[in-house]
Amino acid sequence: MVTATICTIGDEILIGQIVDTNSSKISTALNSIGVKVVSMVSTSDTEEDIINTVENALRTSNVVVITGGLGPTKDDITKKTLGKLTGATADVESKVQLEIITRILSARGMVPLSPLNKAQALVPDSCKVIPNEFGTAPCMEFEIPQERYGHPALMFSLPGVPFEAEAAIPKVLESIQAHFKLEKIFHKTICTFGIPESTLAQQIEQWEDNLPENIHLAYLPNPVLGVRLRLSIYGVDELQGLQELAENQASLKEIIGDAIYGEGTDSLQKVIGNMLKEKGQTVGVAESCTGGFLASLFTSQPGSSAYFYGGIISYDNSVKTNTLGVEKEVIKKYGAVSRECAEQMAAGARRVLGTDYAIATTGIAGPDGGTPEKPAGTVWVAVATPQEVISRKFSFNSTRRNINIERFASNALNMLRLQLNKQ
């Protein structure tokens, strides 16, 4: 199996000034051709740190992809350092990159070129240039001989600017495929919701223990998406890989059934949207504690206007009573955070919005506002269907407001999904 390390260079990443998005895009691309990413590392803008980090990567990986540190300023020393590491004897001018630099800077009115701009076209004579059509810093490819680290290796240096790095990825993949015999990697991501990660692990323990040795399982929990189970299989042909993954997915469904809601990049709102479109049915929401987040999940999906009619944010009790028709006595007797209030909110939203289904949320997102009986993290969710109104209380024992809101909304979506499954 050909392995890779992705290395980002720059103090701005280490201090949290910018978010590294390059690594995830590069990793996804490498996996798509059968290269297994074994490590992602970040290092500072010093020659010593760059050399130590890159050499460690080359010792353990066949491919090293580096991003960052290729600008015109004095602190961008990656090019010089990689030249030293690979035994370059001189810098040579890349005519192709110089033409690109001239074109880009001329369009910006930055002519004549400054010495710093011209210097960006200089590269170590130990590299092959991959022209950067979208920026001034050339991409570089270095071939590392087998005797250096005990195996042949390829090293790529790409700009840190995300769209420039992404544009270079196809050329990187072409070179890797030309140099190495690659084995396919197949992934199958199974989306589940409603079973906590620890409970899920216990329920499928025997299934997991019986997985073939060449299939690896990873748990990917998320408060909005649920727990995703990623099955990865290495070193098999496509037919065998897809068949084995399908067989194990089928046996998993026998164990956890309706907890599985989709595959790959599916989300609850996407799956529910597809179900509603297939049925020709509609939905609306009445939100208190989620403050519009539930509606935003629905409308994040292209084409959601076909099934999502709208929402009522009934944050104040007067909106619950005047708009949704919740009885004042219900709020007075049971409180706004109650089964009775949630059910009347859902029924009212279905009536006012004229939809087939409606979801209501009423709870305490926190960090303040909780009581011993109803602490922060408590929510009542109700779903009104053409036949009935069902409700459920969730308690997340958390005062983290944003996380609570995400959990409230995603569990509300899942309740609707389960009702749609029954119809």
C-alpha positions as CSV (number, residue, x, y, z in Angstrom):
1,M,0.0,0.0,0.0
2,V,1.4,3.4,-1.0
3,T,1.3,5.8,2.0
4,A,1.3,9.5,2.3
5,T,2.0,12.3,4.8
6,I,0.5,15.8,4.4
7,C,2.5,18.6,5.8
8,T,1.4,22.2,6.3
9,I,4.0,24.9,6.9
10,G,3.2,28.2,8.6
11,D,3.0,29.8,12.0
12,E,-0.5,31.1,11.1
13,I,-1.8,27.6,11.2
14,L,-0.1,26.7,14.5
15,I,-1.4,29.8,16.3
16,G,-4.9,29.2,15.0
17,Q,-5.0,32.3,12.8
18,I,-6.3,30.4,9.8
19,V,-8.0,27.0,9.4
20,D,-6.2,24.3,7.4
21,T,-8.6,23.2,4.7
22,N,-5.9,22.0,2.3
23,S,-5.2,18.8,4.2
24,S,-8.7,17.4,4.0
25,K,-9.0,18.1,0.2
26,I,-5.6,16.6,-0.5
27,S,-6.4,13.6,1.7
28,T,-9.7,13.0,-0.1
29,A,-8.0,13.2,-3.5
30,L,-5.2,10.8,-2.4
31,N,-7.6,8.2,-1.1
32,S,-9.5,8.3,-4.3
33,I,-6.6,6.8,-6.2
34,G,-5.5,4.3,-3.6
35,V,-3.0,6.3,-1.5
36,K,-3.4,5.8,2.2
37,V,-2.8,9.0,4.2
38,V,-1.0,7.9,7.4
39,S,-0.2,11.3,8.9
40,M,-1.0,15.0,8.8
41,V,1.5,17.4,10.5
42,S,2.1,21.1,10.8
43,T,5.4,22.9,11.3
44,S,6.7,26.4,11.8
45,D,8.5,28.6,9.3
46,T,12.0,27.7,10.3
47,E,14.6,25.8,8.3
48,E,15.3,23.4,11.1
49,D,11.7,22.6,11.8
50,I,10.8,22.2,8.1
51,I,13.8,19.8,7.5
52,N,13.0,17.7,10.6
53,T,9.3,17.5,9.8
54,V,9.8,16.7,6.1
55,E,12.6,14.1,6.7
56,N,10.4,12.3,9.3
57,A,7.6,12.2,6.7
58,L,9.9,10.9,4.0
59,R,11.1,8.1,6.2
60,T,7.6,6.8,6.8
61,S,5.8,7.6,3.6
62,N,6.1,7.1,-0.1
63,V,4.4,10.4,-0.9
64,V,4.8,13.7,1.0
65,V,2.6,16.7,0.0
66,I,3.5,20.0,1.5
67,T,1.5,23.2,1.4
68,G,2.5,26.8,2.5
69,G,5.6,29.0,2.7
70,L,6.0,29.8,-0.9
71,G,5.3,33.5,-1.0
72,P,7.6,36.4,-2.0
73,T,8.4,37.6,1.5
74,K,11.5,36.8,3.5
75,D,9.7,34.6,6.0
76,D,8.7,32.2,3.1
77,I,11.7,29.9,3.1
78,T,10.1,26.6,2.1
79,K,11.5,26.6,-1.5
80,K,15.1,27.4,-0.3
81,T,14.9,24.7,2.5
82,L,13.5,22.0,0.2
83,G,16.3,22.7,-2.3
84,K,18.8,22.3,0.5
85,L,17.2,19.1,1.6
86,T,17.2,17.6,-1.8
87,G,20.8,18.6,-2.7
88,A,20.0,21.4,-5.2
89,T,23.2,23.1,-6.5
90,A,21.5,26.2,-7.9
91,D,18.3,28.0,-8.6
92,V,16.9,28.0,-12.1
93,E,14.3,30.2,-13.7
94,S,11.0,28.6,-14.7
95,K,10.0,30.4,-17.8
96,V,6.5,29.0,-17.7
97,Q,5.9,30.3,-14.2
98,L,7.5,33.7,-15.0
99,E,5.1,34.1,-17.9
100,I,2.2,33.3,-15.5
101,I,3.5,35.8,-12.9
102,T,3.9,38.5,-15.5
103,R,0.3,37.9,-16.8
104,I,-1.2,37.9,-13.3
105,L,0.6,41.0,-12.0
106,S,0.1,42.9,-15.3
107,A,-3.6,42.4,-14.9
108,R,-3.3,44.0,-11.5
109,G,-1.3,46.9,-12.8
110,M,1.8,45.7,-11.0
111,V,4.4,46.3,-13.7
112,P,7.2,46.4,-14.1
113,L,7.8,43.3,-11.9
114,S,9.7,43.8,-8.7
115,P,12.8,41.7,-8.0
116,L,10.8,39.8,-5.3
117,N,8.1,38.9,-7.9
118,K,10.6,37.8,-10.4
119,A,12.4,35.7,-7.8
120,Q,9.2,33.6,-7.4
121,A,9.9,32.0,-10.7
122,L,13.3,30.7,-9.4
123,V,13.2,27.1,-8.3
124,P,15.8,24.6,-7.0
125,D,17.4,22.6,-9.9
126,S,16.5,19.4,-8.0
127,C,12.8,19.8,-8.7
128,K,10.3,19.6,-11.6
129,V,7.9,22.5,-11.9
130,I,4.2,22.1,-11.9
131,P,2.9,25.4,-13.2
132,N,0.6,27.3,-10.9
133,E,-1.9,28.9,-13.3
134,F,-3.8,30.7,-10.5
135,G,-0.9,32.3,-8.5
136,T,2.7,33.4,-8.5
137,A,4.3,30.6,-6.5
138,P,5.2,27.6,-8.6
139,C,4.3,24.1,-7.5
140,M,7.3,21.8,-7.2
141,E,7.8,18.0,-7.5
142,F,10.9,16.3,-6.1
143,E,11.9,12.7,-6.7
144,I,13.6,11.1,-3.7
145,P,15.9,8.1,-4.6
146,Q,15.4,4.8,-2.8
147,E,18.8,4.9,-1.1
148,R,18.0,8.0,0.8
149,Y,15.3,6.6,3.0
150,G,15.1,3.0,2.0
151,H,12.2,3.4,-0.4
152,P,11.5,5.7,-3.4
153,A,9.5,8.7,-2.6
154,L,7.8,11.7,-4.2
155,M,7.6,15.1,-2.5
156,F,5.3,17.9,-3.7
157,S,5.4,21.5,-2.5
158,L,2.1,23.4,-3.2
159,P,1.1,27.0,-2.3
160,G,-0.8,27.5,0.9
161,V,-3.6,29.5,-0.8
162,P,-6.5,26.9,-0.9
163,F,-7.7,27.4,-4.4
164,E,-4.2,27.4,-5.8
165,A,-3.4,24.1,-3.9
166,E,-6.6,22.5,-5.0
167,A,-5.9,23.4,-8.7
168,A,-2.6,21.6,-8.5
169,I,-4.0,18.3,-7.1
170,P,-4.9,16.7,-10.5
171,K,-1.2,17.0,-11.6
172,V,-0.1,15.6,-8.3
173,L,-2.3,12.6,-8.7
174,E,-1.1,12.0,-12.3
175,S,2.5,12.0,-11.2
176,I,1.8,9.6,-8.3
177,Q,-0.1,7.2,-10.6
178,A,2.8,7.3,-13.1
179,H,5.4,6.4,-10.4
180,F,3.6,3.8,-8.2
181,K,1.5,0.7,-8.6
182,L,-1.5,1.6,-6.6
183,E,-4.1,-0.6,-4.8
184,K,-7.6,0.6,-4.6
185,I,-9.1,1.8,-1.3
186,F,-12.9,1.5,-0.9
187,H,-14.9,3.3,1.8
188,K,-18.5,2.8,2.8
189,T,-19.9,5.3,5.3
190,I,-23.1,4.2,7.0
191,C,-25.1,7.0,8.7
192,T,-26.9,6.2,12.0
193,F,-28.9,8.3,14.4
194,G,-30.6,7.8,17.7
195,I,-28.1,5.4,19.4
196,P,-25.2,7.0,21.4
197,E,-21.7,6.0,20.3
198,S,-20.9,3.9,23.4
199,T,-24.3,2.1,23.2
200,L,-23.9,1.5,19.5
201,A,-20.4,0.0,20.0
202,Q,-21.9,-2.5,22.5
203,Q,-24.8,-3.4,20.2
204,I,-22.5,-4.1,17.2
205,E,-19.5,-5.5,19.1
206,Q,-20.0,-9.1,17.8
207,W,-20.6,-7.8,14.3
208,E,-17.4,-5.7,14.5
209,D,-15.4,-8.6,15.8
210,N,-16.5,-10.8,12.9
211,L,-15.4,-8.3,10.2
212,P,-12.8,-9.6,7.8
213,E,-9.2,-8.6,8.6
214,N,-9.0,-6.4,5.5
215,I,-12.0,-4.3,6.6
216,H,-11.4,-1.5,9.1
217,L,-14.2,0.2,11.1
218,A,-14.1,3.8,12.3
219,Y,-16.7,5.6,14.5
220,L,-17.4,9.3,13.5
221,P,-19.8,10.9,16.0
222,N,-21.4,14.3,15.3
223,P,-24.3,16.0,17.2
224,V,-26.1,16.9,14.0
225,L,-25.3,14.0,11.8
226,G,-25.4,11.2,14.4
227,V,-22.8,8.4,14.5
228,R,-21.3,7.6,11.1
229,L,-19.7,4.2,10.7
230,R,-17.0,4.2,8.0
231,L,-15.9,0.8,6.6
232,S,-12.6,0.8,4.7
233,I,-11.3,-2.1,2.7
234,Y,-7.8,-2.2,1.2
235,G,-6.0,-4.2,-1.4
236,V,-8.8,-5.8,-3.3
237,D,-10.3,-5.3,-6.7
238,E,-13.4,-3.2,-7.2
239,L,-15.9,-6.0,-7.5
240,Q,-14.7,-7.9,-4.5
241,G,-14.4,-4.7,-2.4
242,L,-17.9,-3.4,-3.2
243,Q,-19.4,-6.8,-2.6
244,E,-17.8,-7.3,0.8
245,L,-18.8,-3.8,1.9
246,A,-22.4,-4.4,0.8
247,E,-22.6,-7.8,2.6
248,N,-21.4,-6.3,5.9
249,Q,-23.7,-3.3,5.6
250,A,-26.7,-5.7,5.1
251,S,-25.7,-7.7,8.2
252,L,-25.4,-4.5,10.2
253,K,-28.9,-3.4,9.2
254,E,-30.2,-6.6,10.7
255,I,-28.8,-5.5,14.0
256,I,-29.7,-1.8,14.3
257,G,-32.5,-1.5,11.7
258,D,-34.1,2.0,11.6
259,A,-31.1,3.6,13.2
260,I,-29.5,3.6,9.8
261,Y,-30.8,6.6,7.8
262,G,-28.4,6.9,4.9
263,E,-24.9,6.5,3.4
264,G,-21.9,8.7,2.5
265,T,-22.6,12.4,2.9
266,D,-26.3,12.0,3.6
267,S,-27.8,14.2,6.3
268,L,-31.1,13.8,8.1
269,Q,-32.5,16.8,6.3
270,K,-31.5,15.5,2.9
271,V,-33.0,12.1,3.5
272,I,-36.2,13.5,4.9
273,G,-36.4,15.9,2.0
274,N,-36.2,13.0,-0.4
275,M,-38.8,11.1,1.4
276,L,-41.3,14.0,1.4
277,K,-40.7,14.7,-2.3
278,E,-41.3,11.0,-3.1
279,K,-44.6,11.1,-1.1
280,G,-45.7,14.5,-2.4
281,Q,-46.0,15.7,1.2
282,T,-45.1,18.9,3.1
283,V,-43.7,20.0,6.5
284,G,-43.4,23.1,8.6
285,V,-41.9,23.9,12.0
286,A,-42.7,25.7,15.2
287,E,-39.6,26.5,17.1
288,S,-38.9,28.0,20.5
289,C,-35.5,26.9,21.9
290,T,-34.0,26.2,18.5
291,G,-34.7,29.7,17.3
292,G,-34.9,29.0,13.5
293,F,-32.1,26.5,13.4
294,L,-34.4,23.6,12.5
295,A,-35.9,25.6,9.6
296,S,-32.4,26.4,8.4
297,L,-31.5,22.8,8.2
298,F,-34.5,22.2,6.0
299,T,-33.8,25.1,3.7
300,S,-30.1,24.2,3.4
301,Q,-31.2,21.6,0.9
302,P,-31.6,22.5,-2.8
303,G,-35.2,22.2,-3.8
304,S,-36.6,22.3,-0.3
305,S,-39.3,24.7,-1.4
306,A,-41.1,21.7,-2.8
307,Y,-41.9,20.3,0.6
308,F,-40.9,22.9,3.3
309,Y,-43.6,25.6,3.7
310,G,-42.2,27.6,6.5
311,G,-41.8,28.1,10.2
312,I,-43.0,30.0,13.2
313,I,-40.4,31.0,15.8
314,S,-42.6,31.2,18.9
315,Y,-39.9,32.3,21.3
316,D,-42.3,34.3,23.5
317,N,-45.3,32.5,25.0
318,S,-47.6,35.1,23.5
319,V,-46.7,33.8,20.0
320,K,-47.3,30.2,21.2
321,T,-50.8,31.2,22.3
322,N,-51.9,33.9,19.8
323,T,-50.4,32.3,16.6
324,L,-50.1,28.6,17.3
325,G,-53.2,28.3,19.5
326,V,-51.5,26.8,22.6
327,E,-53.9,27.2,25.5
328,K,-52.9,29.7,28.2
329,E,-53.9,27.2,30.8
330,V,-51.5,24.6,29.4
331,I,-48.6,27.0,29.8
332,K,-49.8,28.1,33.2
333,K,-50.2,24.5,34.5
334,Y,-47.4,22.6,32.8
335,G,-45.0,25.3,31.6
336,A,-43.8,26.1,28.1
337,V,-41.3,23.3,28.3
338,S,-43.7,20.4,28.5
339,R,-45.3,17.6,26.5
340,E,-48.6,19.4,26.4
341,C,-47.2,22.7,25.1
342,A,-45.0,20.9,22.5
343,E,-47.9,18.9,21.1
344,Q,-50.2,21.9,20.8
345,M,-47.4,23.8,19.1
346,A,-47.0,21.1,16.5
347,A,-50.7,20.7,15.9
348,G,-51.0,24.5,15.6
349,A,-48.1,24.8,13.2
350,R,-49.6,22.0,11.0
351,R,-53.0,23.9,11.0
352,V,-51.6,27.4,10.4
353,L,-49.1,26.4,7.8
354,G,-51.3,23.9,6.0
355,T,-48.8,21.1,5.9
356,D,-49.0,17.3,6.2
357,Y,-46.4,17.3,9.0
358,A,-45.1,19.8,11.6
359,I,-42.4,19.6,14.1
360,A,-42.3,21.6,17.4
361,T,-39.4,22.2,19.8
362,T,-39.6,23.8,23.2
363,G,-36.8,23.6,25.7
364,I,-34.0,25.2,27.6
365,A,-30.8,25.7,25.5
366,G,-28.8,27.2,28.3
367,P,-26.5,28.1,29.8
368,D,-29.1,29.9,32.0
369,G,-32.8,29.3,32.5
370,G,-32.7,25.8,33.9
371,T,-34.3,24.5,37.1
372,P,-33.7,21.3,39.0
373,E,-36.8,19.8,37.4
374,K,-36.0,21.1,33.9
375,P,-32.2,21.7,33.7
376,A,-30.5,23.3,30.7
377,G,-30.3,20.7,27.9
378,T,-34.0,19.7,28.3
379,V,-36.3,19.8,25.3
380,W,-39.7,18.5,24.4
381,V,-40.2,17.7,20.7
382,A,-43.5,17.0,19.1
383,V,-44.3,15.8,15.6
384,A,-47.8,16.3,14.2
385,T,-48.8,13.8,11.4
386,P,-52.1,13.4,9.5
387,Q,-53.0,10.7,12.0
388,E,-51.7,11.8,15.4
389,V,-49.3,14.0,17.4
390,I,-46.4,12.2,19.1
391,S,-43.9,13.7,21.5
392,R,-40.7,12.9,23.4
393,K,-38.5,14.5,26.0
394,F,-34.8,14.6,25.6
395,S,-32.3,15.5,28.3
396,F,-28.7,16.2,27.3
397,N,-27.3,17.3,30.6
398,S,-25.3,20.1,29.1
399,T,-25.2,23.9,29.4
400,R,-23.4,24.4,26.0
401,R,-26.0,26.4,24.2
402,N,-25.0,25.9,20.6
403,I,-24.5,22.1,21.1
404,N,-27.9,21.8,22.7
405,I,-29.6,23.6,19.9
406,E,-27.9,21.3,17.3
407,R,-29.0,18.3,19.3
408,F,-32.5,19.5,19.8
409,A,-32.9,20.1,16.1
410,S,-31.3,16.9,14.9
411,N,-33.4,14.8,17.2
412,A,-36.5,16.5,16.1
413,L,-35.6,15.7,12.5
414,N,-35.0,12.1,13.4
415,M,-38.4,11.9,15.1
416,L,-40.0,13.0,11.8
417,R,-37.9,10.5,9.8
418,L,-39.1,7.7,12.0
419,Q,-42.7,8.8,11.5
420,L,-42.2,9.0,7.7
421,N,-40.8,5.4,7.8
422,K,-44.0,4.2,9.4
423,Q,-46.3,5.7,6.8
